[in-house]
Structures are given as C-alpha cells and as structure tokens.
Amino acid sequence: MLTTKRKPATVGEILMEEFMQPMGLTQGALAEAMGVQRKHVNELCNNRRTVTAATALILARVFGNSADFWLNVQRRSDLWEAMNSPHERERIERATPLRTAA
C-alpha cells in the first residue's frame, strides 16, 4: 500500500508542466496531434478524465515515451486517492484477508 502522505503529481500536472509548457503546446495543438477533441485534452489537463490504455498509447506515440509511463502516473494518483479517501479507506479496511493453506 502507498504510505506517502504527499499527493503524487496528477496526469494533468505532468502533462502540462513536463510536456506541454516546455514544448509550447496549447491544448488545441495537443488535441490535433492526438487526433482527439480539444475537450478530451482539457479534461485530462484538469484531471476530469483518467488515462485509459488507449489514451496512454496515444500520449506515448505523441511524446515518444511509453504507455506504461502514463498508466503509472494514473495508477499512483488513483491509489493515493483511494488510500486518502475516508469512504474508500473504510471499504478497504472492511475487507477480510483470506487464509492460505501452507
């Protein structure tokens, strides 16, 4: 389980700060490169859309990195959110570990 108290960078933060800003890309330009609507990119940038496998593959192709990079950013964020949400934490702690035969 994640033990860090510090929230990891989100997909939107990574996308904008590490890729779009240094490259001088607008949301419209990225949307065109990705072959998606500008709304899709806007939702990614504002963390209102998660990175799916297909989106990860598209981002990897556009930026020349790996789909795993994008999926890992999303996974870290999702895990942190689940571990730091009182409702989700309660659901997790209700689960009963199964005993395995030795």
TORPA-4810 file (N, C-alpha, C, O; in nm, 3 decimals):
<nodes>
NODE_1_0.083_-0.119_0.000_0.000_0.000_0.000_0.088_0.125_0.000_0.201_0.124_0.048_M
NODE_2_0.032_0.231_-0.054_0.105_0.358_-0.054_0.114_0.411_0.088_0.015_0.410_0.162_L
NODE_3_0.230_0.456_0.127_0.247_0.507_0.262_0.274_0.656_0.264_0.280_0.717_0.371_T
NODE_4_0.290_0.716_0.149_0.324_0.857_0.143_0.205_0.946_0.175_0.092_0.919_0.132_T
NODE_5_0.230_1.052_0.249_0.126_1.150_0.280_0.116_1.253_0.167_0.013_1.317_0.149_K
NODE_6_0.225_1.267_0.093_0.231_1.367_-0.013_0.159_1.316_-0.137_0.187_1.207_-0.187_R
NODE_7_0.066_1.394_-0.186_-0.010_1.356_-0.304_0.082_1.354_-0.425_0.156_1.449_-0.449_K
NODE_8_0.078_1.245_-0.503_0.163_1.240_-0.624_0.112_1.335_-0.730_-0.004_1.377_-0.729_P
NODE_9_0.199_1.369_-0.821_0.160_1.456_-0.933_0.053_1.384_-1.015_0.060_1.263_-1.037_A
NODE_10_-0.045_1.461_-1.058_-0.153_1.404_-1.139_-0.112_1.400_-1.286_-0.012_1.461_-1.327_T
NODE_11_-0.191_1.329_-1.364_-0.168_1.325_-1.509_-0.172_1.466_-1.566_-0.088_1.502_-1.648_V
NODE_12_-0.270_1.544_-1.523_-0.282_1.681_-1.573_-0.160_1.765_-1.543_-0.112_1.840_-1.629_G
NODE_13_-0.109_1.753_-1.420_0.011_1.830_-1.382_0.131_1.788_-1.464_0.205_1.873_-1.515_E
NODE_14_0.152_1.658_-1.478_0.265_1.606_-1.556_0.252_1.650_-1.702_0.348_1.698_-1.763_I
NODE_15_0.133_1.632_-1.756_0.109_1.666_-1.896_0.140_1.813_-1.923_0.209_1.846_-2.019_L
NODE_16_0.089_1.901_-1.838_0.109_2.044_-1.861_0.250_2.091_-1.827_0.314_2.159_-1.907_M
NODE_17_0.300_2.054_-1.707_0.428_2.107_-1.660_0.550_2.042_-1.723_0.652_2.109_-1.744_E
NODE_18_0.542_1.914_-1.754_0.659_1.842_-1.806_0.660_1.828_-1.958_0.764_1.802_-2.018_E
NODE_19_0.544_1.845_-2.019_0.536_1.824_-2.164_0.484_1.946_-2.239_0.555_2.001_-2.323_F
NODE_20_0.363_1.989_-2.210_0.302_2.095_-2.289_0.375_2.229_-2.275_0.409_2.292_-2.376_M
NODE_21_0.399_2.274_-2.152_0.464_2.404_-2.132_0.604_2.408_-2.192_0.635_2.502_-2.265_Q
NODE_22_0.690_2.308_-2.164_0.825_2.314_-2.223_0.824_2.310_-2.376_0.913_2.366_-2.440_P
NODE_23_0.723_2.246_-2.434_0.716_2.235_-2.580_0.634_2.349_-2.642_0.624_2.359_-2.764_M
NODE_24_0.576_2.434_-2.557_0.494_2.543_-2.607_0.365_2.496_-2.672_0.315_2.560_-2.765_G
NODE_25_0.312_2.384_-2.625_0.191_2.327_-2.683_0.065_2.383_-2.618_0.057_2.392_-2.495_L
NODE_26_-0.031_2.419_-2.698_-0.163_2.455_-2.647_-0.247_2.327_-2.639_-0.210_2.223_-2.694_T
NODE_27_-0.359_2.336_-2.570_-0.449_2.222_-2.564_-0.499_2.187_-2.704_-0.513_2.069_-2.738_Q
NODE_28_-0.526_2.288_-2.784_-0.572_2.264_-2.920_-0.468_2.192_-3.005_-0.500_2.101_-3.081_G
NODE_29_-0.342_2.234_-2.992_-0.234_2.171_-3.069_-0.213_2.026_-3.025_-0.191_1.938_-3.108_A
NODE_30_-0.222_2.002_-2.894_-0.206_1.864_-2.845_-0.324_1.779_-2.892_-0.305_1.665_-2.932_L
NODE_31_-0.444_1.834_-2.887_-0.561_1.759_-2.931_-0.547_1.720_-3.078_-0.580_1.607_-3.117_A
NODE_32_-0.497_1.812_-3.159_-0.477_1.783_-3.301_-0.373_1.671_-3.318_-0.393_1.580_-3.398_E
NODE_33_-0.263_1.680_-3.244_-0.159_1.576_-3.254_-0.211_1.441_-3.209_-0.174_1.337_-3.264_A
NODE_34_-0.298_1.442_-3.108_-0.353_1.318_-3.055_-0.468_1.264_-3.139_-0.503_1.146_-3.129_M
NODE_35_-0.527_1.349_-3.223_-0.643_1.307_-3.301_-0.770_1.297_-3.218_-0.856_1.214_-3.244_G
NODE_36_-0.780_1.384_-3.117_-0.898_1.386_-3.030_-0.953_1.529_-3.025_-0.890_1.623_-3.074_V
NODE_37_-1.070_1.543_-2.964_-1.127_1.675_-2.948_-1.051_1.751_-2.839_-0.995_1.691_-2.748_Q
NODE_38_-1.052_1.884_-2.849_-0.986_1.968_-2.750_-1.041_1.942_-2.610_-0.968_1.948_-2.512_R
NODE_39_-1.171_1.912_-2.602_-1.235_1.884_-2.473_-1.167_1.765_-2.402_-1.151_1.766_-2.280_K
NODE_40_-1.126_1.665_-2.479_-1.057_1.547_-2.425_-0.928_1.591_-2.355_-0.901_1.550_-2.242_H
NODE_41_-0.849_1.673_-2.421_-0.723_1.722_-2.365_-0.751_1.812_-2.244_-0.681_1.802_-2.143_V
NODE_42_-0.850_1.898_-2.255_-0.886_1.987_-2.144_-0.922_1.905_-2.020_-0.881_1.939_-1.909_N
NODE_43_-0.999_1.800_-2.039_-1.038_1.715_-1.926_-0.919_1.641_-1.867_-0.912_1.622_-1.745_E
NODE_44_-0.825_1.598_-1.950_-0.701_1.536_-1.898_-0.622_1.639_-1.817_-0.577_1.609_-1.706_L
NODE_45_-0.605_1.758_-1.872_-0.527_1.863_-1.805_-0.588_1.904_-1.672_-0.516_1.940_-1.579_C
NODE_46_-0.719_1.899_-1.663_-0.789_1.940_-1.541_-0.831_1.823_-1.453_-0.913_1.838_-1.362_N
NODE_47_-0.775_1.706_-1.482_-0.798_1.585_-1.401_-0.946_1.548_-1.391_-0.992_1.500_-1.287_N
NODE_48_-1.019_1.573_-1.498_-1.159_1.532_-1.503_-1.177_1.410_-1.594_-1.289_1.363_-1.615_R
NODE_49_-1.067_1.360_-1.647_-1.067_1.239_-1.730_-0.944_1.159_-1.692_-0.836_1.214_-1.672_R
NODE_50_-0.962_1.028_-1.681_-0.848_0.943_-1.645_-0.782_0.890_-1.772_-0.842_0.890_-1.880_T
NODE_51_-0.660_0.846_-1.757_-0.586_0.790_-1.870_-0.624_0.643_-1.884_-0.600_0.561_-1.795_V
NODE_52_-0.684_0.611_-1.997_-0.715_0.472_-2.030_-0.595_0.412_-2.104_-0.500_0.483_-2.137_T
NODE_53_-0.601_0.283_-2.130_-0.493_0.219_-2.205_-0.478_0.284_-2.343_-0.366_0.309_-2.387_A
NODE_54_-0.590_0.310_-2.410_-0.584_0.371_-2.543_-0.524_0.512_-2.536_-0.440_0.547_-2.619_A
NODE_55_-0.566_0.591_-2.438_-0.511_0.726_-2.424_-0.362_0.720_-2.392_-0.284_0.800_-2.443_T
NODE_56_-0.322_0.625_-2.309_-0.180_0.608_-2.276_-0.099_0.577_-2.401_0.011_0.630_-2.419_A
NODE_57_-0.152_0.492_-2.486_-0.082_0.458_-2.611_-0.071_0.579_-2.703_0.032_0.599_-2.768_L
NODE_58_-0.177_0.660_-2.708_-0.175_0.781_-2.791_-0.074_0.880_-2.737_0.007_0.934_-2.813_I
NODE_59_-0.077_0.906_-2.605_0.019_1.000_-2.545_0.162_0.952_-2.565_0.252_1.032_-2.593_L
NODE_60_0.184_0.822_-2.551_0.318_0.766_-2.571_0.366_0.789_-2.714_0.482_0.821_-2.737_A
NODE_61_0.277_0.772_-2.810_0.313_0.793_-2.950_0.343_0.940_-2.977_0.440_0.973_-3.046_R
NODE_62_0.261_1.029_-2.922_0.278_1.173_-2.943_0.408_1.223_-2.880_0.481_1.301_-2.942_V
NODE_63_0.437_1.178_-2.758_0.553_1.232_-2.685_0.678_1.144_-2.691_0.782_1.181_-2.638_F
NODE_64_0.667_1.027_-2.754_0.784_0.942_-2.770_0.829_0.874_-2.641_0.947_0.843_-2.625_G
NODE_65_0.736_0.851_-2.551_0.771_0.775_-2.430_0.686_0.648_-2.428_0.644_0.601_-2.534_N
NODE_66_0.660_0.591_-2.312_0.588_0.464_-2.308_0.447_0.480_-2.252_0.418_0.573_-2.176_S
NODE_67_0.361_0.388_-2.292_0.225_0.385_-2.237_0.232_0.357_-2.087_0.151_0.409_-2.010_A
NODE_68_0.329_0.275_-2.046_0.344_0.244_-1.903_0.371_0.370_-1.821_0.324_0.381_-1.708_D
NODE_69_0.445_0.464_-1.877_0.470_0.590_-1.806_0.338_0.655_-1.768_0.316_0.690_-1.652_F
NODE_70_0.248_0.672_-1.867_0.120_0.739_-1.844_0.029_0.658_-1.753_-0.039_0.715_-1.667_W
NODE_71_0.026_0.526_-1.772_-0.058_0.442_-1.687_-0.007_0.442_-1.543_-0.087_0.437_-1.449_L
NODE_72_0.124_0.448_-1.524_0.180_0.453_-1.388_0.148_0.584_-1.319_0.121_0.585_-1.198_N
NODE_73_0.151_0.694_-1.391_0.113_0.823_-1.333_-0.032_0.815_-1.286_-0.064_0.857_-1.175_V
NODE_74_-0.119_0.760_-1.371_-0.261_0.746_-1.335_-0.278_0.653_-1.216_-0.355_0.681_-1.124_Q
NODE_75_-0.205_0.540_-1.217_-0.216_0.441_-1.109_-0.174_0.499_-0.975_-0.242_0.479_-0.875_R
NODE_76_-0.062_0.572_-0.973_-0.016_0.633_-0.847_-0.120_0.730_-0.792_-0.146_0.732_-0.672_R
NODE_77_-0.178_0.808_-0.880_-0.279_0.904_-0.839_-0.404_0.834_-0.787_-0.459_0.873_-0.684_S
NODE_78_-0.448_0.730_-0.857_-0.567_0.654_-0.816_-0.546_0.588_-0.681_-0.635_0.592_-0.595_D
NODE_79_-0.430_0.526_-0.661_-0.401_0.461_-0.533_-0.396_0.560_-0.419_-0.450_0.534_-0.311_L
NODE_80_-0.333_0.674_-0.442_-0.325_0.776_-0.337_-0.465_0.824_-0.300_-0.498_0.838_-0.182_W
NODE_81_-0.547_0.850_-0.402_-0.684_0.896_-0.377_-0.763_0.794_-0.297_-0.834_0.830_-0.203_E
NODE_82_-0.751_0.666_-0.332_-0.823_0.561_-0.260_-0.776_0.551_-0.115_-0.858_0.535_-0.024_A
NODE_83_-0.646_0.560_-0.094_-0.590_0.547_0.042_-0.619_0.671_0.127_-0.614_0.662_0.250_M
NODE_84_-0.649_0.782_0.066_-0.671_0.906_0.141_-0.816_0.953_0.139_-0.845_1.065_0.182_N
NODE_85_-0.904_0.871_0.090_-1.047_0.899_0.093_-1.107_0.823_0.212_-1.097_0.701_0.217_S
NODE_86_-1.168_0.893_0.307_-1.226_0.822_0.422_-1.324_0.712_0.380_-1.324_0.604_0.438_P
NODE_87_-1.408_0.740_0.281_-1.505_0.640_0.236_-1.434_0.516_0.178_-1.467_0.403_0.213_H
NODE_88_-1.338_0.539_0.090_-1.265_0.427_0.029_-1.182_0.353_0.134_-1.174_0.230_0.131_E
NODE_89_-1.121_0.426_0.224_-1.039_0.364_0.329_-1.126_0.270_0.414_-1.083_0.160_0.450_R
NODE_90_-1.247_0.315_0.445_-1.340_0.232_0.523_-1.374_0.103_0.447_-1.377_-0.005_0.506_E
NODE_91_-1.401_0.116_0.317_-1.430_-0.002_0.235_-1.312_-0.098_0.231_-1.330_-0.219_0.239_R
NODE_92_-1.193_-0.045_0.219_-1.072_-0.128_0.213_-1.053_-0.202_0.345_-1.022_-0.322_0.346_I
NODE_93_-1.071_-0.131_0.455_-1.046_-0.192_0.586_-1.153_-0.293_0.625_-1.131_-0.375_0.714_E
NODE_94_-1.269_-0.290_0.559_-1.374_-0.390_0.585_-1.339_-0.524_0.522_-1.392_-0.627_0.563_R
NODE_95_-1.253_-0.524_0.424_-1.216_-0.649_0.357_-1.142_-0.741_0.454_-1.060_-0.696_0.534_A
NODE_96_-1.173_-0.871_0.444_-1.112_-0.969_0.532_-1.007_-1.049_0.455_-1.039_-1.111_0.354_T
NODE_97_-0.881_-1.047_0.501_-0.779_-1.126_0.434_-0.812_-1.275_0.439_-0.856_-1.325_0.543_P
NODE_98_-0.791_-1.346_0.329_-0.814_-1.490_0.325_-0.691_-1.563_0.374_-0.577_-1.522_0.348_L
NODE_99_-0.714_-1.669_0.444_-0.603_-1.753_0.493_-0.567_-1.851_0.381_-0.655_-1.909_0.318_R
NODE_100_-0.437_-1.868_0.357_-0.394_-1.963_0.255_-0.337_-2.086_0.323_-0.280_-2.079_0.432_T
NODE_101_-0.354_-2.201_0.258_-0.301_-2.326_0.313_-0.150_-2.330_0.297_-0.097_-2.291_0.193_A
NODE_102_-0.083_-2.375_0.399_0.064_-2.379_0.394_0.115_-2.504_0.330_0.236_-2.523_0.318_A
</nodes>
